Amino acid sequence: MTGAGDGPRVLIVEDEPTLAENLYGYLERQGMAPDAAYDGHGALALLRGSVFDAVVLDLGLPGLGGLDVLRAMRREPALWRPVLVLTARERLEDKLLAFELGAQDYLVKPFSLAEVAARLRVLARRERSGESDSLVLGALRYDPQAQAVTLAGRPLVLPRKSVLLLAALMRPPGGLATHARLTAALWPDGPPSDRALHDQVRLLRRRLRAGRGPGIVAEPGRGWRLTPAPDDADGGDAA
């Protein structure tokens, strides 16, 4: 089912029909444009076929669970949207894992429909306004204005060259960054040595891996690509 509102577009992913209908009806009355999926596979299909400003995601879905949906969204950067987890799971471990996988907000059942709507407006406003200029790949976000990097909502402190390198790798998310483009981003007047870029790639890779963030994969003779899945080794630097 699809709502007809012209407000924030929200995907509700909830397997309990009555709860899904209550959410749908309330959000629609609040001027939002909701759609609904009742399992993880249905959610991914809608994300691939439509554009949403935010997602309300239950963790206890049949088949493909909510955490698996988050993992799939991280693997496919084009699917990524701000996520409000709405679940009966109140353990700290579940909450931390959801944030680690990129969820922006977490609300435990039972809940107030008004609070859900308020939190969704915040997420949608961030997506549509100032933070829409941010570069996002899964749980990794770079704010060009502040030159700040966060991973799963937590600040990731990097040297300036690493920040410049990361920003170049994230334009566009998941795209290939050539050796020449990365070199120009870090050293407009030319690199200090032939190995300088490779050393910077290796340093950034290690920092991202330490935070369980995305990996950096080399395409020999072409350049490097930032991927949502962490890479497994220091190798693959030659490009």
C-alpha positions in Angstrom: 0.0 0.0 0.0 1.2 3.5 -0.7 0.1 6.8 0.8 -0.7 9.9 -1.3 0.8 12.6 0.9 3.4 15.1 -0.3 5.4 15.2 3.0 8.4 13.0 3.9 8.3 9.7 2.2 8.5 6.9 4.8 8.9 3.2 4.4 7.3 1.2 7.3 8.9 -2.3 7.7 6.7 -4.1 10.2 5.3 -7.7 10.1 2.5 -7.2 12.6 -0.4 -6.0 10.4 -2.3 -4.0 13.0 0.7 -2.1 14.1 1.7 -1.4 10.5 -1.7 -0.1 9.7 -1.8 2.1 12.8 1.6 3.6 11.9 0.6 4.0 8.2 -2.7 5.8 9.1 -1.1 8.1 11.7 1.8 9.1 9.5 -0.5 9.7 6.6 -2.7 12.0 8.8 0.5 13.8 9.7 1.0 14.7 6.1 3.6 12.1 5.4 3.7 9.7 2.4 4.0 6.2 3.9 4.5 2.9 2.2 4.7 -0.5 3.9 6.6 -3.8 3.7 5.9 -6.8 5.9 9.2 -8.6 5.7 12.9 -7.9 4.9 12.8 -9.0 1.3 9.8 -6.8 0.6 11.5 -3.8 2.2 14.6 -4.2 0.0 12.4 -4.5 -3.1 10.7 -1.3 -2.3 14.0 0.5 -1.5 15.3 -0.6 -4.9 12.2 0.7 -6.7 11.3 3.9 -4.8 12.8 6.8 -3.1 12.2 7.4 0.7 13.3 10.0 3.1 13.4 7.6 6.1 12.7 4.0 7.1 10.9 2.7 10.2 12.4 -0.8 10.7 11.3 -3.6 13.0 14.1 -6.0 13.9 12.0 -9.1 14.5 10.9 -9.7 10.9 10.2 -13.1 9.4 12.9 -14.6 7.1 15.3 -11.7 6.5 15.5 -9.9 9.9 15.8 -6.2 10.5 19.6 -6.4 11.2 20.0 -8.3 7.9 18.1 -5.5 6.2 20.6 -3.0 7.6 23.5 -5.1 6.4 22.0 -5.3 2.9 21.5 -1.6 2.8 25.2 -1.1 3.8 26.2 -3.5 1.0 24.2 -1.5 -1.6 24.9 2.2 -1.0 22.1 3.3 -3.4 19.6 1.7 -0.9 20.8 3.6 2.1 18.2 5.9 3.9 18.0 7.2 7.5 16.6 4.4 9.7 14.5 4.5 12.8 14.6 1.1 14.5 11.2 0.3 16.1 11.5 -2.9 18.1 10.6 -4.8 21.3 14.3 -5.6 21.8 15.5 -3.4 24.6 18.9 -5.0 25.3 21.8 -2.6 25.1 23.6 -5.2 22.8 20.8 -5.0 20.2 20.8 -1.2 20.3 24.6 -0.9 19.9 24.6 -3.4 17.0 21.8 -1.5 15.2 23.8 1.7 15.6 26.9 0.0 14.5 25.1 -1.1 11.3 24.1 2.4 10.6 20.7 3.0 12.2 20.3 6.7 13.1 17.6 6.2 15.9 16.2 3.5 18.1 12.8 3.3 19.8 11.6 0.5 22.0 7.9 -0.8 21.9 5.5 0.2 23.3 5.8 3.7 21.9 3.8 6.9 21.2 2.8 7.4 17.5 3.4 11.1 18.0 7.0 10.4 19.1 7.6 8.2 16.1 6.3 10.9 13.8 8.5 13.5 15.5 11.6 11.4 15.2 10.9 10.7 11.6 10.5 14.4 10.8 14.0 15.0 12.3 15.5 12.2 10.1 13.7 13.4 7.0 14.6 17.0 7.6 18.3 16.1 7.9 18.1 14.0 4.8 16.4 16.8 2.8 18.2 19.8 4.1 21.7 20.6 5.4 22.8 17.0 5.9 21.8 16.1 2.3 25.2 17.6 1.3 26.9 15.0 3.5 28.6 12.0 1.8 27.2 8.7 3.1 28.3 5.1 2.6 26.4 2.8 5.0 27.2 3.9 8.5 30.1 6.2 7.4 29.2 9.9 7.0 31.4 12.8 6.0 30.2 16.4 6.5 32.1 18.6 4.0 31.2 21.8 5.8 32.5 20.7 9.2 35.1 18.4 7.6 33.9 15.8 10.2 33.7 12.1 9.8 31.3 9.8 11.8 31.1 6.0 11.8 27.9 4.5 13.2 27.1 7.9 14.7 30.4 8.2 16.5 33.1 10.7 15.6 36.0 9.1 13.7 39.2 11.2 14.2 41.5 11.1 11.2 44.6 13.1 10.0 43.8 15.8 7.5 45.2 13.9 4.6 43.1 10.9 5.5 40.0 13.1 5.6 40.8 14.5 2.1 41.4 11.0 0.8 38.1 9.7 2.3 36.1 12.6 0.8 37.6 11.9 -2.6 36.8 8.2 -2.3 33.2 8.9 -1.3 32.4 11.0 -4.5 30.3 9.3 -5.6 29.6 6.6 -2.9 30.8 3.3 -4.1 32.4 4.8 -7.3 35.9 4.4 -8.6 38.4 7.0 -7.6 41.4 7.1 -10.0 45.0 7.4 -9.0 45.2 10.8 -10.7 42.1 12.2 -9.0 43.2 11.1 -5.5 46.7 12.5 -6.0 45.3 15.8 -7.1 42.9 15.9 -4.0 45.8 15.4 -1.6 48.7 17.2 -3.3 47.6 19.9 -5.9 51.3 20.6 -6.6 52.3 17.0 -6.9 52.9 14.1 -4.4 56.2 14.1 -2.4 57.0 10.6 -3.6 55.8 7.8 -5.9 54.6 5.8 -2.9 52.9 8.7 -1.1 49.4 7.9 -2.2 49.7 4.2 -1.5 50.9 5.0 2.0 47.9 7.2 2.6 45.5 4.6 1.3 47.1 2.0 3.6 46.8 4.4 6.6 43.1 5.2 5.9 42.3 1.5 5.4 43.8 0.7 8.8 41.8 3.5 10.5 38.6 2.4 8.9 39.2 -1.3 9.8 39.9 -0.4 13.4 36.4 1.2 13.6 34.8 -1.7 11.7 34.0 0.6 8.9 34.1 0.3 5.1 37.0 -1.3 3.2 39.2 0.1 0.4 39.6 -2.1 -2.6 42.2 -1.5 -5.4 41.4 -2.0 -9.0 44.8 -2.5 -10.6 45.7 0.0 -13.2 42.5 2.1 -12.5 42.3 3.3 -8.9 40.5 2.5 -5.6 36.9 2.0 -4.5 35.4 2.4 -1.1 33.1 -0.6 -0.3 30.6 -1.0 2.6 32.2 -4.4 3.6 35.5 -4.2 5.5 38.5 -5.5 3.5 40.4 -8.4 5.0 44.1 -7.5 4.4 46.6 -4.8 3.9 47.2 -6.1 0.4 45.6 -4.7 -2.8 47.3 -1.3 -2.6 48.6 -1.4 -6.1 46.5 0.6 -8.5 
